Amino acid sequence: MTEVNGTYPSSTTNVSAVYVTKGGNLTLVSPTIETSDNTTSNDDSSFYGLNAAVLATSNSTVTIGGGSIMTNSTGANGAFPTGSGAAINQSNVTINATGDGGLGVIATNGGLLTLTDVNITTSGANSAPLATDRGSGTVNLTGGTIVASGRDSPGIYSTGLITVNGSTVMSTGSEAAVIEGSNSITLTNATLTGAQGSRDRRIMVYQSMSGDAELGGGTFTMTGGSYNWTSTSGSAFYVTNTNATITLAGVNITSNATELLNASAGDWGTAGSNGGIVRFRAHNETLNGSLISDDVSSIPATLQNGTTLSGAIDSAALSLDATSRWNVTGDSVLSTLSDPEGISGSNHHEHHRQRPHGRVRRRPGREQRARRGDLLPCQRRCPVSDMSVVDPRLRACTVPVHGVRERCPESPDAVPPRVTRMKVTATQPMRPRKDRRGHDVASCHLSF
């Protein structure tokens, strides 16, 4: 069924202006769709589409070309496919939702949204323009402009699979994007902007334990385009109470905050086990800001393909390829450091614990040339199990480092060499042997 230039109003509580069900298929050309009454259940509006302007249920399809959708009441979402086989396709549509809990578009329980050159604005509280909710859903957006201005209204909220290509997404008073649970956001050549809101949580990956999202790691991937974090507080990325993979490739990142990534315990989960574990990967990036994790969190960070990170680290496992560089801007703590071909700094210290037993060799004149930064290796004997071996065949190892405010426990007054570059290699095979306390130790030499 196809209708052209139709007007579809609803001023009745919990009644959609357009409702397609039981395998129906409806096409609307240049419609005017408007609803104006409040929902009686915010949960039912978020999970099942109660009071949505356009609602499609299982195995039903709505296609809209041109026209507009407007809602001005609570719990009034713009377009809402829910259930397996439910789909809403839109192109060149303008959506404006002004009530609290009124999301622009949202898919749940396996519903699918396909959007091309759709412009969406929301202004109510808790009103993300682009979202999925309970039972997951899929949203594919190409082009268009997405703007959220309400309190606690991120530009994107994903408990499903959301992809954005060539679009502009902005939140003027909340997170730029949020991923809950084992779900994802993928952006390509998009412009993404967030701003300080009531919680200052940037791009956030978390698990609320509410049942809205499956447990598991969230995935944020951005290729090309730009990400702007305008707040001077918080961090550009924040992960709590979950695992996450964050991958950036050729993204222009502008941030006024001193932290780039923060993984730590927050408002959700059980104290002592509610930190964030973040696999952070950057390709061809210029990054500014610190990497911060607390005692129940960790950050394995990989810098590749010409990436530069300027900031302090406390703490992370850092791996750099031969084309990437870390400019140390503050005292730092690393759990491991792998293949550091380029490290520089300015009167700051990276404290480093040498785990395997061995000796430090300094090249003639190295101390006089190395004036831009310090690496402080410490000599001590430690169990082999504490050393991370990259590849025994290459005789190369990463070396866990020591806390910045601590000295080497067994040599607190040692003055280590000053160097700007460090390459850690085992100059002979690492053969375990016993120390006086019966611990296995490695027998190898380390050169810096």
Residue pairs with C-beta under 8 A, 6 or more apart in sequence:
1 24
1 25
1 26
1 27
2 26
2 27
2 28
2 29
3 26
3 27
3 28
3 29
3 31
4 28
4 29
4 30
5 29
5 30
5 31
6 28
6 31
6 32
7 31
7 32
8 17
8 18
8 28
8 31
8 32
8 33
8 34
9 17
9 33
9 34
9 35
9 36
10 16
10 17
10 34
10 35
10 36
10 37
10 53
11 35
11 36
11 37
12 37
13 37
13 38
13 39
13 40
13 51
14 37
14 39
14 40
14 50
14 51
15 35
15 37
15 51
16 35
16 49
16 51
16 52
16 53
16 54
16 55
17 33
17 34
17 35
17 53
17 54
18 26
18 28
18 31
18 33
18 53
18 54
18 55
18 62
19 55
19 56
20 26
20 55
20 56
20 57
20 60
20 61
20 62
21 55
21 56
21 57
21 58
21 60
22 57
22 59
22 60
23 59
23 60
24 60
24 61
25 60
25 61
26 61
26 62
26 63
27 62
27 63
27 64
27 65
28 62
28 63
28 64
28 65
28 67
29 64
29 65
29 66
29 67
30 65
30 66
30 67
31 64
31 66
31 67
31 68
32 67
32 68
33 53
33 54
33 67
33 68
33 69
33 70
34 53
34 69
34 70
34 71
35 51
35 52
35 53
35 70
35 71
35 72
35 73
35 76
36 71
36 72
36 73
37 51
37 73
37 76
38 51
38 73
38 74
38 75
38 76
38 99
39 45
39 50
39 51
39 73
39 74
39 75
39 76
39 101
40 50
41 50
41 75
42 74
42 75
42 101
44 50
45 51
45 52
45 75
45 76
45 77
45 101
46 75
46 77
46 101
46 103
46 106
46 108
46 133
46 134
47 82
47 108
47 109
47 133
47 134
47 135
48 82
48 108
48 109
49 55
49 57
49 77
49 80
49 82
49 106
49 108
50 75
51 73
51 75
51 76
51 77
52 76
52 77
52 78
52 79
52 80
53 69
53 70
53 71
53 76
53 77
53 78
53 79
54 62
54 64
54 69
54 78
54 79
54 80
54 88
55 80
55 81
55 82
56 62
56 80
56 81
56 82
56 86
56 87
56 88
56 111
57 81
57 82
57 83
57 86
58 82
58 83
58 84
58 85
58 86
59 83
59 84
59 85
59 86
60 85
60 86
60 87
61 86
61 87
61 88
61 89
62 79
62 81
62 87
62 88
62 89
63 88
63 89
63 90
64 79
64 88
64 89
64 90
64 91
64 93
65 90
65 91
65 92
65 93
66 91
66 92
66 93
67 93
67 94
68 93
68 94
68 95
68 96
69 78
69 79
69 93
69 94
69 95
69 96
70 95
70 96
70 97
71 77
71 78
71 96
71 97
71 98
71 99
71 102
72 97
72 98
72 99
72 102
73 99
73 102
74 99
74 100
74 101
74 102
74 124
75 99
75 100
75 101
75 102
76 97
76 99
76 101
76 102
77 97
77 102
77 103
77 104
77 105
77 106
78 95
78 96
78 97
78 102
78 103
78 104
78 105
78 120
79 88
79 90
79 95
79 104
79 105
79 106
79 113
80 88
80 105
80 106
80 107
80 108
80 111
81 87
81 88
81 107
81 111
81 112
81 113
81 137
82 107
82 108
82 109
82 111
82 135
82 137
83 109
83 110
83 111
84 109
84 110
85 110
86 107
86 109
86 110
86 111
86 112
87 111
87 112
87 113
87 114
88 105
88 107
88 111
88 112
88 113
88 114
89 113
89 114
89 115
90 105
90 113
90 114
90 115
90 116
90 118
91 115
91 116
91 117
91 118
92 116
92 117
92 118
93 115
93 118
93 119
94 118
94 119
94 120
95 104
95 105
95 118
95 119
95 120
95 121
95 129
96 120
96 121
96 122
97 103
97 104
97 120
97 121
97 122
97 123
97 124
97 127
97 129
98 122
98 123
98 124
99 124
99 127
100 124
100 125
100 126
100 127
100 150
101 124
101 125
101 126
101 127
102 122
102 124
102 127
103 122
103 127
103 128
103 129
103 131
104 120
104 121
104 122
104 127
104 128
104 129
104 130
104 131
104 146
105 113
105 115
105 118
105 120
105 129
105 130
105 131
105 139
106 113
106 128
106 131
106 132
106 133
106 137
107 113
107 131
107 132
107 133
107 137
107 138
107 139
107 160
108 132
108 133
108 134
108 135
108 136
108 137
108 160
109 134
109 135
109 136
109 137
110 135
110 136
110 137
110 138
111 137
111 138
112 137
112 138
112 139
112 140
113 137
113 138
113 139
113 140
113 141
114 140
115 139
115 140
115 141
115 142
115 144
116 141
116 142
116 143
116 144
117 142
117 143
117 144
118 141
118 143
118 144
119 144
119 145
119 146
120 129
120 130
120 144
120 145
120 146
120 147
121 129
121 146
121 147
121 148
121 149
122 128
122 129
122 147
122 148
122 149
122 150
122 153
123 148
123 149
123 150
124 150
124 153
125 150
125 151
125 152
125 153
126 150
126 151
126 152
126 153
127 148
127 150
127 153
128 148
128 153
128 154
128 155
128 156
128 157
128 178
129 146
129 147
129 148
129 153
129 155
129 156
129 169
130 139
130 141
130 146
130 155
130 156
130 157
130 162
130 164
130 169
131 139
131 156
131 157
131 158
132 138
132 139
132 157
132 158
132 159
132 160
132 161
132 162
132 183
133 159
133 160
133 212
134 159
134 211
134 212
134 213
136 159
136 160
136 161
136 183
136 213
136 214
137 159
137 160
137 161
138 160
138 161
138 162
139 160
139 161
139 162
139 163
140 162
140 163
140 165
141 162
141 163
141 164
141 165
141 167
142 165
142 166
142 167
143 165
143 166
143 167
144 167
144 168
145 167
145 168
145 170
146 155
146 156
146 167
146 168
146 169
146 170
147 155
147 170
147 171
147 172
148 154
148 155
148 170
148 171
148 172
148 173
148 174
149 171
149 172
149 173
150 173
150 174
151 173
151 174
151 197
151 198
152 174
152 197
152 198
152 199
153 171
153 173
153 174
154 171
154 174
154 175
154 176
154 177
154 178
154 194
154 204
155 169
155 170
155 171
155 174
155 175
155 176
155 177
155 192
155 193
155 194
156 162
156 164
156 169
156 176
156 177
156 178
156 185
157 177
157 178
157 180
158 177
158 178
158 179
158 180
158 183
158 184
158 185
158 218
159 180
159 181
159 183
159 212
159 213
160 183
161 183
161 184
162 184
162 185
162 186
163 185
163 186
163 187
163 188
164 185
164 186
164 187
164 188
164 190
165 187
165 188
165 189
165 190
166 188
166 189
166 190
167 190
167 191
168 190
168 191
169 176
169 177
169 187
169 190
169 191
169 192
169 193
170 176
170 191
170 192
170 193
170 194
171 193
171 194
171 195
171 197
172 195
173 195
173 196
173 197
174 194
174 195
174 197
174 198
174 201
175 194
175 197
175 199
175 201
175 202
175 203
175 204
176 192
176 193
176 194
176 202
176 203
176 227
176 228
176 229
177 185
177 192
177 194
177 203
177 204
177 220
178 201
178 203
178 204
178 205
178 206
179 185
179 204
179 205
179 206
179 218
179 219
179 220
179 244
180 206
180 207
180 208
180 212
180 213
180 218
181 207
181 208
181 212
181 213
181 214
181 215
181 216
181 218
181 242
182 213
182 214
182 215
182 216
182 217
182 218
183 213
183 214
183 218
183 219
184 218
184 219
184 220
184 221
185 219
185 220
185 221
186 219
186 221
186 222
187 221
187 222
187 223
187 225
188 222
188 223
188 224
188 225
189 223
189 224
189 225
190 222
190 224
190 225
191 225
191 226
191 228
192 203
192 222
192 225
192 226
192 227
192 228
193 227
193 228
193 229
193 230
194 202
194 203
194 228
194 229
194 230
194 231
195 229
195 230
195 231
196 230
196 231
196 233
196 234
200 231
200 233
200 234
201 234
201 238
202 229
202 231
202 234
202 235
202 236
202 237
202 238
202 257
203 220
203 227
203 229
203 236
203 237
203 238
204 237
204 238
204 239
204 240
205 218
205 220
205 237
205 238
205 239
205 240
205 242
205 244
205 246
205 276
205 278
206 218
206 238
206 239
206 240
206 241
206 242
206 266
206 268
206 276
207 213
207 215
207 241
207 242
207 268
207 269
208 241
208 268
209 241
209 268
209 269
216 242
216 243
217 242
217 243
217 244
217 245
217 277
218 239
218 242
218 243
218 244
218 245
219 244
219 245
219 247
220 237
220 244
220 245
220 246
220 247
221 245
221 246
221 247
222 247
222 248
222 249
222 251
223 249
223 250
223 251
224 249
224 250
224 251
225 251
225 252
226 251
226 252
226 253
226 254
227 236
227 251
227 252
227 253
227 254
228 253
228 254
228 255
229 236
229 253
229 254
229 255
229 256
229 257
230 256
231 256
231 257
232 256
232 257
233 257
234 257
234 259
234 262
235 257
235 259
235 260
235 261
235 262
235 289
235 290
235 292
236 253
236 255
236 257
236 259
236 260
236 261
236 289
237 246
237 260
237 261
237 262
237 278
237 280
238 261
238 262
238 263
238 266
238 276
239 246
239 261
239 262
239 263
239 276
239 277
239 278
239 297
240 263
240 264
240 265
240 266
240 267
240 268
240 269
240 274
240 275
240 276
241 265
241 266
241 268
241 269
241 274
241 275
241 276
242 276
242 277
243 276
243 277
243 278
243 279
244 276
244 277
244 278
244 279
245 278
245 279
245 281
246 261
246 278
246 279
246 280
246 281
247 281
247 282
247 283
248 281
248 282
248 283
248 285
248 287
249 282
249 283
249 284
249 285
250 283
250 284
250 285
251 285
253 260
253 285
253 286
253 287
253 288
255 288
255 289
257 289
258 289
258 290
258 311
259 289
259 290
259 291
259 292
260 287
260 288
260 289
260 290
260 291
260 309
260 311
261 278
261 280
261 289
261 290
261 291
261 292
261 299
261 301
262 292
262 293
263 275
263 276
263 277
263 278
263 292
263 293
263 294
263 297
263 298
263 299
264 275
264 276
264 292
264 293
264 294
264 296
264 297
265 271
265 272
265 274
265 275
265 294
265 296
265 297
266 274
268 274
272 296
273 296
274 296
275 293
275 294
275 295
275 296
275 297
275 298
276 293
276 297
277 297
277 298
277 299
278 293
278 297
278 298
278 299
278 300
279 300
279 302
280 291
280 299
280 300
280 301
280 302
280 316
281 301
281 302
281 304
282 301
282 302
282 303
282 304
282 307
282 309
283 304
283 305
283 307
284 305
284 306
284 307
285 303
285 307
285 308
285 309
286 307
286 308
287 307
287 308
287 309
287 310
287 311
288 309
288 310
288 311
289 310
289 311
290 311
290 312
290 313
290 314
290 329
290 330
291 299
291 301
291 309
291 311
291 312
291 313
291 314
291 316
292 314
293 299
293 314
293 315
293 316
298 316
298 317
298 335
299 315
299 316
299 317
300 316
300 317
300 319
301 309
301 313
301 316
301 317
301 318
301 319
302 319
302 320
303 309
303 318
303 319
303 320
303 321
303 324
303 325
303 326
304 320
304 321
304 323
304 324
305 321
305 323
305 324
306 323
306 324
307 320
307 323
307 324
307 325
308 324
308 325
308 326
308 327
309 324
309 325
309 326
309 327
310 326
310 327
310 329
311 327
311 329
311 330
312 328
312 329
312 330
312 331
312 332
312 348
313 326
313 332
313 333
313 334
313 350
314 331
314 332
314 333
314 404
315 332
315 333
315 334
315 335
316 334
316 335
317 334
317 335
317 336
317 337
317 338
317 398
318 326
318 334
318 336
318 337
318 338
318 340
319 336
319 337
319 338
319 339
319 398
320 326
320 338
320 339
320 340
320 341
320 342
320 343
321 339
321 341
322 339
322 341
323 341
324 341
324 342
325 341
325 342
325 343
325 344
326 340
326 342
326 343
326 344
327 344
327 345
328 343
328 344
328 345
328 346
328 348
328 350
328 373
329 345
329 346
329 348
330 348
331 348
331 349
331 350
331 351
331 404
332 348
332 349
332 350
332 351
332 404
333 350
333 351
333 401
333 402
333 403
333 404
334 350
334 352
334 400
334 401
335 400
335 401
336 388
336 398
336 399
336 400
336 401
337 352
337 398
337 399
337 401
337 422
337 424
338 388
338 390
338 398
339 390
339 396
339 398
339 423
340 421
340 422
340 423
340 424
341 421
341 423
342 421
343 350
343 373
343 375
343 420
343 421
343 422
344 372
344 373
344 420
345 372
345 373
345 374
345 420
346 372
346 373
347 373
347 374
348 373
348 374
349 374
349 376
349 404
350 373
350 374
350 375
350 376
350 401
350 404
351 376
351 378
351 401
351 402
351 403
351 404
351 406
352 375
352 376
352 377
352 378
352 399
352 401
352 402
352 416
352 422
353 378
353 380
353 382
353 399
353 400
353 401
353 402
353 408
354 360
354 377
354 378
354 379
354 380
354 399
354 446
355 380
355 382
355 386
355 387
355 399
355 400
355 442
356 382
356 384
356 387
356 397
356 399
356 426
356 430
356 441
356 442
356 443
356 444
356 446
357 380
357 381
357 382
357 435
357 441
357 442
357 443
357 444
358 379
358 442
358 443
358 444
358 445
358 446
359 379
359 445
359 446
360 377
360 379
360 416
360 417
360 446
360 447
360 448
361 445
361 446
361 447
361 448
362 417
362 419
362 448
366 417
366 418
366 419
367 417
367 418
367 419
369 420
370 418
370 419
370 420
371 420
372 420
373 420
374 418
374 419
375 416
375 418
375 419
375 420
375 422
375 448
376 416
377 399
377 416
377 417
377 422
377 446
377 448
378 402
378 407
378 408
378 411
378 414
378 416
379 408
379 411
379 414
380 408
380 409
380 410
380 411
381 410
381 435
381 439
381 441
382 439
382 441
383 439
383 440
383 441
384 430
384 432
384 440
384 441
384 442
385 440
386 400
387 397
387 398
387 399
387 400
387 430
387 442
388 397
388 398
388 400
389 396
389 397
389 398
389 430
390 396
390 397
390 398
392 429
392 430
395 425
395 426
395 427
395 428
395 429
395 430
395 444
396 424
396 425
396 426
397 424
397 425
397 426
397 430
397 444
398 424
399 424
399 446
402 408
407 413
407 414
408 414
417 448
419 448
422 448
423 447
423 448
424 446
424 447
424 448
425 446
425 447
426 442
426 444
426 445
426 446
427 444
427 445
427 446
427 447
428 443
428 444
428 445
429 444
430 442
430 443
430 444
431 442
431 443
431 444
432 440
432 441
432 442
432 443
433 440
433 441
433 443
434 440
434 441
435 441
